[in-house]
Amino acid sequence: MSQEEPQQHGASEQEAAPKSLLQQMEEMLAALNADLSQLDADLRFSARDDRTV
């Protein structure tokens, strides 16, 4: 149990400041939108392949 542990813990808290609920929701919605866009692209590609078979 060195004296460095509390200092490292304090430094990491400053680097990762808590985000507001609004910011967290915006990030989650952006990630969801990206996932849905990728799913849409995958489904369109799959549908295109089904038509050519």
PDB file of N, CA, C, O and CB in Angstrom:
ATOM      1  N   MET A   1       0.833  -1.176   0.000  1.00  0.00           N
ATOM      2  CA  MET A   1       0.000   0.000   0.000  1.00  0.00           C
ATOM      3  C   MET A   1       0.878   1.239   0.000  1.00  0.00           C
ATOM      4  O   MET A   1       1.215   1.789   1.049  1.00  0.00           O
ATOM      5  CB  MET A   1      -0.948  -0.002   1.203  1.00  0.00           C
ATOM      6  N   SER A   2       1.230   1.654  -1.172  1.00  0.00           N
ATOM      7  CA  SER A   2       2.116   2.801  -1.303  1.00  0.00           C
ATOM      8  C   SER A   2       1.323   4.100  -1.279  1.00  0.00           C
ATOM      9  O   SER A   2       0.093   4.105  -1.326  1.00  0.00           O
ATOM     10  CB  SER A   2       2.934   2.701  -2.592  1.00  0.00           C
ATOM     11  N   GLN A   3       2.048   5.174  -1.207  1.00  0.00           N
ATOM     12  CA  GLN A   3       1.403   6.487  -1.192  1.00  0.00           C
ATOM     13  C   GLN A   3       0.948   6.899  -2.584  1.00  0.00           C
ATOM     14  O   GLN A   3       0.191   7.859  -2.731  1.00  0.00           O
ATOM     15  CB  GLN A   3       2.351   7.538  -0.624  1.00  0.00           C
ATOM     16  N   GLU A   4       1.399   6.189  -3.598  1.00  0.00           N
ATOM     17  CA  GLU A   4       1.055   6.553  -4.970  1.00  0.00           C
ATOM     18  C   GLU A   4      -0.384   6.179  -5.323  1.00  0.00           C
ATOM     19  O   GLU A   4      -0.981   6.819  -6.188  1.00  0.00           O
ATOM     20  CB  GLU A   4       2.011   5.882  -5.939  1.00  0.00           C
ATOM     21  N   GLU A   5      -0.945   5.183  -4.691  1.00  0.00           N
ATOM     22  CA  GLU A   5      -2.291   4.727  -5.048  1.00  0.00           C
ATOM     23  C   GLU A   5      -3.353   5.811  -4.962  1.00  0.00           C
ATOM     24  O   GLU A   5      -4.118   5.968  -5.913  1.00  0.00           O
ATOM     25  CB  GLU A   5      -2.683   3.594  -4.166  1.00  0.00           C
ATOM     26  N   PRO A   6      -3.443   6.576  -3.861  1.00  0.00           N
ATOM     27  CA  PRO A   6      -4.464   7.635  -3.824  1.00  0.00           C
ATOM     28  C   PRO A   6      -4.239   8.701  -4.887  1.00  0.00           C
ATOM     29  O   PRO A   6      -5.203   9.258  -5.412  1.00  0.00           O
ATOM     30  CB  PRO A   6      -4.487   8.287  -2.455  1.00  0.00           C
ATOM     31  N   GLN A   7      -2.996   8.993  -5.209  1.00  0.00           N
ATOM     32  CA  GLN A   7      -2.720  10.012  -6.222  1.00  0.00           C
ATOM     33  C   GLN A   7      -3.166   9.525  -7.591  1.00  0.00           C
ATOM     34  O   GLN A   7      -3.734  10.294  -8.366  1.00  0.00           O
ATOM     35  CB  GLN A   7      -1.223  10.372  -6.244  1.00  0.00           C
ATOM     36  N   GLN A   8      -2.917   8.259  -7.898  1.00  0.00           N
ATOM     37  CA  GLN A   8      -3.336   7.721  -9.189  1.00  0.00           C
ATOM     38  C   GLN A   8      -4.847   7.686  -9.287  1.00  0.00           C
ATOM     39  O   GLN A   8      -5.414   7.977 -10.340  1.00  0.00           O
ATOM     40  CB  GLN A   8      -2.762   6.322  -9.404  1.00  0.00           C
ATOM     41  N   HIS A   9      -5.496   7.331  -8.196  1.00  0.00           N
ATOM     42  CA  HIS A   9      -6.954   7.283  -8.195  1.00  0.00           C
ATOM     43  C   HIS A   9      -7.531   8.676  -8.435  1.00  0.00           C
ATOM     44  O   HIS A   9      -8.480   8.830  -9.204  1.00  0.00           O
ATOM     45  CB  HIS A   9      -7.477   6.707  -6.865  1.00  0.00           C
ATOM     46  N   GLY A  10      -6.971   9.677  -7.789  1.00  0.00           N
ATOM     47  CA  GLY A  10      -7.437  11.050  -7.956  1.00  0.00           C
ATOM     48  C   GLY A  10      -7.220  11.552  -9.374  1.00  0.00           C
ATOM     49  O   GLY A  10      -8.061  12.271  -9.915  1.00  0.00           O
ATOM     50  N   ALA A  11      -6.114  11.185  -9.971  1.00  0.00           N
ATOM     51  CA  ALA A  11      -5.823  11.628 -11.340  1.00  0.00           C
ATOM     52  C   ALA A  11      -6.802  10.996 -12.322  1.00  0.00           C
ATOM     53  O   ALA A  11      -7.247  11.657 -13.260  1.00  0.00           O
ATOM     54  CB  ALA A  11      -4.371  11.273 -11.731  1.00  0.00           C
ATOM     55  N   SER A  12      -7.142   9.727 -12.118  1.00  0.00           N
ATOM     56  CA  SER A  12      -8.061   9.076 -13.049  1.00  0.00           C
ATOM     57  C   SER A  12      -9.467   9.657 -12.934  1.00  0.00           C
ATOM     58  O   SER A  12     -10.188   9.712 -13.930  1.00  0.00           O
ATOM     59  CB  SER A  12      -8.095   7.567 -12.796  1.00  0.00           C
ATOM     60  N   GLU A  13      -9.868  10.089 -11.751  1.00  0.00           N
ATOM     61  CA  GLU A  13     -11.185  10.715 -11.600  1.00  0.00           C
ATOM     62  C   GLU A  13     -11.257  12.028 -12.366  1.00  0.00           C
ATOM     63  O   GLU A  13     -12.295  12.345 -12.948  1.00  0.00           O
ATOM     64  CB  GLU A  13     -11.498  10.954 -10.118  1.00  0.00           C
ATOM     65  N   GLN A  14     -10.190  12.783 -12.375  1.00  0.00           N
ATOM     66  CA  GLN A  14     -10.185  14.063 -13.085  1.00  0.00           C
ATOM     67  C   GLN A  14     -10.233  13.842 -14.586  1.00  0.00           C
ATOM     68  O   GLN A  14     -10.875  14.608 -15.304  1.00  0.00           O
ATOM     69  CB  GLN A  14      -8.944  14.886 -12.713  1.00  0.00           C
ATOM     70  N   GLU A  15      -9.563  12.805 -15.068  1.00  0.00           N
ATOM     71  CA  GLU A  15      -9.538  12.530 -16.502  1.00  0.00           C
ATOM     72  C   GLU A  15     -10.904  12.057 -16.992  1.00  0.00           C
ATOM     73  O   GLU A  15     -11.320  12.404 -18.098  1.00  0.00           O
ATOM     74  CB  GLU A  15      -8.469  11.480 -16.827  1.00  0.00           C
ATOM     75  N   ALA A  16     -11.596  11.280 -16.188  1.00  0.00           N
ATOM     76  CA  ALA A  16     -12.893  10.735 -16.568  1.00  0.00           C
ATOM     77  C   ALA A  16     -13.990  11.431 -15.763  1.00  0.00           C
ATOM     78  O   ALA A  16     -14.637  10.821 -14.912  1.00  0.00           O
ATOM     79  CB  ALA A  16     -12.936   9.199 -16.345  1.00  0.00           C
ATOM     80  N   ALA A  17     -14.182  12.697 -16.044  1.00  0.00           N
ATOM     81  CA  ALA A  17     -15.221  13.455 -15.336  1.00  0.00           C
ATOM     82  C   ALA A  17     -16.583  12.882 -15.702  1.00  0.00           C
ATOM     83  O   ALA A  17     -16.793  12.489 -16.850  1.00  0.00           O
ATOM     84  CB  ALA A  17     -15.148  14.980 -15.684  1.00  0.00           C
ATOM     85  N   PRO A  18     -17.504  12.826 -14.762  1.00  0.00           N
ATOM     86  CA  PRO A  18     -18.827  12.268 -15.060  1.00  0.00           C
ATOM     87  C   PRO A  18     -19.545  13.095 -16.130  1.00  0.00           C
ATOM     88  O   PRO A  18     -19.471  14.323 -16.151  1.00  0.00           O
ATOM     89  CB  PRO A  18     -19.682  12.204 -13.779  1.00  0.00           C
ATOM     90  N   LYS A  19     -20.231  12.389 -17.002  1.00  0.00           N
ATOM     91  CA  LYS A  19     -20.972  13.056 -18.080  1.00  0.00           C
ATOM     92  C   LYS A  19     -22.387  13.327 -17.613  1.00  0.00           C
ATOM     93  O   LYS A  19     -22.929  12.623 -16.761  1.00  0.00           O
ATOM     94  CB  LYS A  19     -20.979  12.199 -19.377  1.00  0.00           C
ATOM     95  N   SER A  20     -22.964  14.353 -18.184  1.00  0.00           N
ATOM     96  CA  SER A  20     -24.360  14.661 -17.856  1.00  0.00           C
ATOM     97  C   SER A  20     -25.259  13.599 -18.487  1.00  0.00           C
ATOM     98  O   SER A  20     -24.870  12.925 -19.442  1.00  0.00           O
ATOM     99  CB  SER A  20     -24.756  16.095 -18.353  1.00  0.00           C
ATOM    100  N   LEU A  21     -26.441  13.464 -17.951  1.00  0.00           N
ATOM    101  CA  LEU A  21     -27.393  12.487 -18.475  1.00  0.00           C
ATOM    102  C   LEU A  21     -27.718  12.789 -19.936  1.00  0.00           C
ATOM    103  O   LEU A  21     -27.833  11.872 -20.749  1.00  0.00           O
ATOM    104  CB  LEU A  21     -28.683  12.481 -17.630  1.00  0.00           C
ATOM    105  N   LEU A  22     -27.863  14.055 -20.268  1.00  0.00           N
ATOM    106  CA  LEU A  22     -28.155  14.435 -21.655  1.00  0.00           C
ATOM    107  C   LEU A  22     -27.025  14.002 -22.582  1.00  0.00           C
ATOM    108  O   LEU A  22     -27.284  13.478 -23.666  1.00  0.00           O
ATOM    109  CB  LEU A  22     -28.375  15.956 -21.766  1.00  0.00           C
ATOM    110  N   GLN A  23     -25.778  14.213 -22.172  1.00  0.00           N
ATOM    111  CA  GLN A  23     -24.644  13.829 -23.004  1.00  0.00           C
ATOM    112  C   GLN A  23     -24.590  12.308 -23.174  1.00  0.00           C
ATOM    113  O   GLN A  23     -24.305  11.809 -24.263  1.00  0.00           O
ATOM    114  CB  GLN A  23     -23.331  14.347 -22.392  1.00  0.00           C
ATOM    115  N   GLN A  24     -24.864  11.582 -22.097  1.00  0.00           N
ATOM    116  CA  GLN A  24     -24.882  10.123 -22.190  1.00  0.00           C
ATOM    117  C   GLN A  24     -25.966   9.655 -23.155  1.00  0.00           C
ATOM    118  O   GLN A  24     -25.734   8.752 -23.959  1.00  0.00           O
ATOM    119  CB  GLN A  24     -25.102   9.499 -20.804  1.00  0.00           C
ATOM    120  N   MET A  25     -27.146  10.262 -23.079  1.00  0.00           N
ATOM    121  CA  MET A  25     -28.241   9.886 -23.967  1.00  0.00           C
ATOM    122  C   MET A  25     -27.915  10.210 -25.424  1.00  0.00           C
ATOM    123  O   MET A  25     -28.224   9.425 -26.320  1.00  0.00           O
ATOM    124  CB  MET A  25     -29.528  10.596 -23.548  1.00  0.00           C
ATOM    125  N   GLU A  26     -27.291  11.362 -25.659  1.00  0.00           N
ATOM    126  CA  GLU A  26     -26.916  11.727 -27.023  1.00  0.00           C
ATOM    127  C   GLU A  26     -25.911  10.734 -27.596  1.00  0.00           C
ATOM    128  O   GLU A  26     -26.009  10.353 -28.762  1.00  0.00           O
ATOM    129  CB  GLU A  26     -26.335  13.147 -27.058  1.00  0.00           C
ATOM    130  N   GLU A  27     -24.952  10.318 -26.785  1.00  0.00           N
ATOM    131  CA  GLU A  27     -23.962   9.346 -27.246  1.00  0.00           C
ATOM    132  C   GLU A  27     -24.609   7.996 -27.522  1.00  0.00           C
ATOM    133  O   GLU A  27     -24.279   7.334 -28.506  1.00  0.00           O
ATOM    134  CB  GLU A  27     -22.844   9.191 -26.214  1.00  0.00           C
ATOM    135  N   MET A  28     -25.532   7.588 -26.652  1.00  0.00           N
ATOM    136  CA  MET A  28     -26.225   6.316 -26.867  1.00  0.00           C
ATOM    137  C   MET A  28     -27.077   6.360 -28.126  1.00  0.00           C
ATOM    138  O   MET A  28     -27.109   5.392 -28.886  1.00  0.00           O
ATOM    139  CB  MET A  28     -27.097   5.971 -25.659  1.00  0.00           C
ATOM    140  N   LEU A  29     -27.765   7.470 -28.354  1.00  0.00           N
ATOM    141  CA  LEU A  29     -28.587   7.594 -29.560  1.00  0.00           C
ATOM    142  C   LEU A  29     -27.732   7.628 -30.820  1.00  0.00           C
ATOM    143  O   LEU A  29     -28.125   7.076 -31.849  1.00  0.00           O
ATOM    144  CB  LEU A  29     -29.449   8.852 -29.485  1.00  0.00           C
ATOM    145  N   ALA A  30     -26.577   8.265 -30.752  1.00  0.00           N
ATOM    146  CA  ALA A  30     -25.674   8.289 -31.900  1.00  0.00           C
ATOM    147  C   ALA A  30     -25.166   6.880 -32.208  1.00  0.00           C
ATOM    148  O   ALA A  30     -25.082   6.489 -33.372  1.00  0.00           O
ATOM    149  CB  ALA A  30     -24.489   9.242 -31.638  1.00  0.00           C
ATOM    150  N   ALA A  31     -24.831   6.127 -31.173  1.00  0.00           N
ATOM    151  CA  ALA A  31     -24.373   4.748 -31.369  1.00  0.00           C
ATOM    152  C   ALA A  31     -25.500   3.888 -31.925  1.00  0.00           C
ATOM    153  O   ALA A  31     -25.272   3.070 -32.817  1.00  0.00           O
ATOM    154  CB  ALA A  31     -23.854   4.153 -30.045  1.00  0.00           C
ATOM    155  N   LEU A  32     -26.709   4.064 -31.411  1.00  0.00           N
ATOM    156  CA  LEU A  32     -27.861   3.309 -31.906  1.00  0.00           C
ATOM    157  C   LEU A  32     -28.128   3.640 -33.372  1.00  0.00           C
ATOM    158  O   LEU A  32     -28.403   2.749 -34.175  1.00  0.00           O
ATOM    159  CB  LEU A  32     -29.111   3.608 -31.053  1.00  0.00           C
ATOM    160  N   ASN A  33     -28.048   4.912 -33.714  1.00  0.00           N
ATOM    161  CA  ASN A  33     -28.272   5.333 -35.093  1.00  0.00           C
ATOM    162  C   ASN A  33     -27.236   4.694 -36.025  1.00  0.00           C
ATOM    163  O   ASN A  33     -27.574   4.241 -37.118  1.00  0.00           O
ATOM    164  CB  ASN A  33     -28.219   6.872 -35.202  1.00  0.00           C
ATOM    165  N   ALA A  34     -25.975   4.662 -35.587  1.00  0.00           N
ATOM    166  CA  ALA A  34     -24.930   4.039 -36.397  1.00  0.00           C
ATOM    167  C   ALA A  34     -25.195   2.547 -36.567  1.00  0.00           C
ATOM    168  O   ALA A  34     -25.026   2.003 -37.658  1.00  0.00           O
ATOM    169  CB  ALA A  34     -23.552   4.264 -35.760  1.00  0.00           C
ATOM    170  N   ASP A  35     -25.609   1.886 -35.490  1.00  0.00           N
ATOM    171  CA  ASP A  35     -25.921   0.456 -35.567  1.00  0.00           C
ATOM    172  C   ASP A  35     -27.089   0.195 -36.506  1.00  0.00           C
ATOM    173  O   ASP A  35     -27.054  -0.748 -37.297  1.00  0.00           O
ATOM    174  CB  ASP A  35     -26.237  -0.098 -34.178  1.00  0.00           C
ATOM    175  N   LEU A  36     -28.124   1.025 -36.422  1.00  0.00           N
ATOM    176  CA  LEU A  36     -29.282   0.844 -37.294  1.00  0.00           C
ATOM    177  C   LEU A  36     -28.934   1.119 -38.749  1.00  0.00           C
ATOM    178  O   LEU A  36     -29.445   0.452 -39.649  1.00  0.00           O
ATOM    179  CB  LEU A  36     -30.421   1.751 -36.853  1.00  0.00           C
ATOM    180  N   SER A  37     -28.078   2.086 -38.981  1.00  0.00           N
ATOM    181  CA  SER A  37     -27.651   2.371 -40.351  1.00  0.00           C
ATOM    182  C   SER A  37     -26.870   1.195 -40.931  1.00  0.00           C
ATOM    183  O   SER A  37     -27.037   0.843 -42.098  1.00  0.00           O
ATOM    184  CB  SER A  37     -26.796   3.649 -40.393  1.00  0.00           C
ATOM    185  N   GLN A  38     -26.019   0.595 -40.107  1.00  0.00           N
ATOM    186  CA  GLN A  38     -25.249  -0.568 -40.565  1.00  0.00           C
ATOM    187  C   GLN A  38     -26.177  -1.751 -40.811  1.00  0.00           C
ATOM    188  O   GLN A  38     -26.008  -2.475 -41.792  1.00  0.00           O
ATOM    189  CB  GLN A  38     -24.161  -0.946 -39.534  1.00  0.00           C
ATOM    190  N   LEU A  39     -27.148  -1.954 -39.937  1.00  0.00           N
ATOM    191  CA  LEU A  39     -28.114  -3.029 -40.124  1.00  0.00           C
ATOM    192  C   LEU A  39     -28.899  -2.823 -41.411  1.00  0.00           C
ATOM    193  O   LEU A  39     -29.130  -3.775 -42.156  1.00  0.00           O
ATOM    194  CB  LEU A  39     -29.066  -3.113 -38.927  1.00  0.00           C
ATOM    195  N   ASP A  40     -29.309  -1.595 -41.678  1.00  0.00           N
ATOM    196  CA  ASP A  40     -30.037  -1.282 -42.902  1.00  0.00           C
ATOM    197  C   ASP A  40     -29.190  -1.598 -44.125  1.00  0.00           C
ATOM    198  O   ASP A  40     -29.674  -2.190 -45.090  1.00  0.00           O
ATOM    199  CB  ASP A  40     -30.461   0.190 -42.915  1.00  0.00           C
ATOM    200  N   ALA A  41     -27.930  -1.202 -44.081  1.00  0.00           N
ATOM    201  CA  ALA A  41     -27.037  -1.474 -45.207  1.00  0.00           C
ATOM    202  C   ALA A  41     -26.846  -2.976 -45.391  1.00  0.00           C
ATOM    203  O   ALA A  41     -26.833  -3.463 -46.521  1.00  0.00           O
ATOM    204  CB  ALA A  41     -25.676  -0.786 -44.996  1.00  0.00           C
ATOM    205  N   ASP A  42     -26.699  -3.710 -44.297  1.00  0.00           N
ATOM    206  CA  ASP A  42     -26.540  -5.162 -44.389  1.00  0.00           C
ATOM    207  C   ASP A  42     -27.777  -5.823 -44.980  1.00  0.00           C
ATOM    208  O   ASP A  42     -27.668  -6.716 -45.821  1.00  0.00           O
ATOM    209  CB  ASP A  42     -26.246  -5.750 -43.014  1.00  0.00           C
ATOM    210  N   LEU A  43     -28.958  -5.382 -44.539  1.00  0.00           N
ATOM    211  CA  LEU A  43     -30.195  -5.970 -45.051  1.00  0.00           C
ATOM    212  C   LEU A  43     -30.393  -5.650 -46.527  1.00  0.00           C
ATOM    213  O   LEU A  43     -30.833  -6.505 -47.294  1.00  0.00           O
ATOM    214  CB  LEU A  43     -31.391  -5.473 -44.245  1.00  0.00           C
ATOM    215  N   ARG A  44     -30.074  -4.436 -46.924  1.00  0.00           N
ATOM    216  CA  ARG A  44     -30.202  -4.081 -48.345  1.00  0.00           C
ATOM    217  C   ARG A  44     -29.248  -4.908 -49.203  1.00  0.00           C
ATOM    218  O   ARG A  44     -29.611  -5.353 -50.292  1.00  0.00           O
ATOM    219  CB  ARG A  44     -29.930  -2.579 -48.553  1.00  0.00           C
ATOM    220  N   PHE A  45     -28.029  -5.110 -48.708  1.00  0.00           N
ATOM    221  CA  PHE A  45     -27.050  -5.904 -49.435  1.00  0.00           C
ATOM    222  C   PHE A  45     -27.518  -7.349 -49.544  1.00  0.00           C
ATOM    223  O   PHE A  45     -27.384  -7.983 -50.591  1.00  0.00           O
ATOM    224  CB  PHE A  45     -25.678  -5.835 -48.748  1.00  0.00           C
ATOM    225  N   SER A  46     -28.073  -7.862 -48.438  1.00  0.00           N
ATOM    226  CA  SER A  46     -28.578  -9.229 -48.420  1.00  0.00           C
ATOM    227  C   SER A  46     -29.756  -9.384 -49.386  1.00  0.00           C
ATOM    228  O   SER A  46     -29.846 -10.382 -50.100  1.00  0.00           O
ATOM    229  CB  SER A  46     -28.998  -9.626 -46.995  1.00  0.00           C
ATOM    230  N   ALA A  47     -30.643  -8.416 -49.407  1.00  0.00           N
ATOM    231  CA  ALA A  47     -31.803  -8.467 -50.305  1.00  0.00           C
ATOM    232  C   ALA A  47     -31.360  -8.416 -51.745  1.00  0.00           C
ATOM    233  O   ALA A  47     -31.950  -9.080 -52.598  1.00  0.00           O
ATOM    234  CB  ALA A  47     -32.770  -7.317 -50.016  1.00  0.00           C
ATOM    235  N   ARG A  48     -30.326  -7.637 -52.037  1.00  0.00           N
ATOM    236  CA  ARG A  48     -29.804  -7.528 -53.392  1.00  0.00           C
ATOM    237  C   ARG A  48     -29.225  -8.870 -53.831  1.00  0.00           C
ATOM    238  O   ARG A  48     -29.411  -9.281 -54.976  1.00  0.00           O
ATOM    239  CB  ARG A  48     -28.733  -6.416 -53.480  1.00  0.00           C
ATOM    240  N   ASP A  49     -28.513  -9.565 -52.912  1.00  0.00           N
ATOM    241  CA  ASP A  49     -27.954 -10.865 -53.242  1.00  0.00           C
ATOM    242  C   ASP A  49     -29.046 -11.905 -53.490  1.00  0.00           C
ATOM    243  O   ASP A  49     -28.896 -12.769 -54.354  1.00  0.00           O
ATOM    244  CB  ASP A  49     -27.034 -11.332 -52.130  1.00  0.00           C
ATOM    245  N   ASP A  50     -30.146 -11.826 -52.733  1.00  0.00           N
ATOM    246  CA  ASP A  50     -31.234 -12.775 -52.897  1.00  0.00           C
ATOM    247  C   ASP A  50     -31.892 -12.646 -54.266  1.00  0.00           C
ATOM    248  O   ASP A  50     -32.349 -13.639 -54.831  1.00  0.00           O
ATOM    249  CB  ASP A  50     -32.264 -12.579 -51.805  1.00  0.00           C
ATOM    250  N   ARG A  51     -31.943 -11.454 -54.788  1.00  0.00           N
ATOM    251  CA  ARG A  51     -32.576 -11.226 -56.092  1.00  0.00           C
ATOM    252  C   ARG A  51     -31.726 -11.765 -57.230  1.00  0.00           C
ATOM    253  O   ARG A  51     -32.265 -12.166 -58.261  1.00  0.00           O
ATOM    254  CB  ARG A  51     -32.835  -9.739 -56.303  1.00  0.00           C
ATOM    255  N   THR A  52     -30.411 -11.785 -57.068  1.00  0.00           N
ATOM    256  CA  THR A  52     -29.528 -12.213 -58.162  1.00  0.00           C
ATOM    257  C   THR A  52     -29.332 -13.720 -58.203  1.00  0.00           C
ATOM    258  O   THR A  52     -28.725 -14.235 -59.142  1.00  0.00           O
ATOM    259  CB  THR A  52     -28.182 -11.538 -58.035  1.00  0.00           C
ATOM    260  N   VAL A  53     -29.836 -14.441 -57.196  1.00  0.00           N
ATOM    261  CA  VAL A  53     -29.635 -15.886 -57.153  1.00  0.00           C
ATOM    262  C   VAL A  53     -30.655 -16.597 -57.996  1.00  0.00           C
ATOM    263  O   VAL A  53     -30.639 -17.825 -58.080  1.00  0.00           O
ATOM    264  CB  VAL A  53     -29.696 -16.397 -55.731  1.00  0.00           C
TER     265      VAL A  53
END
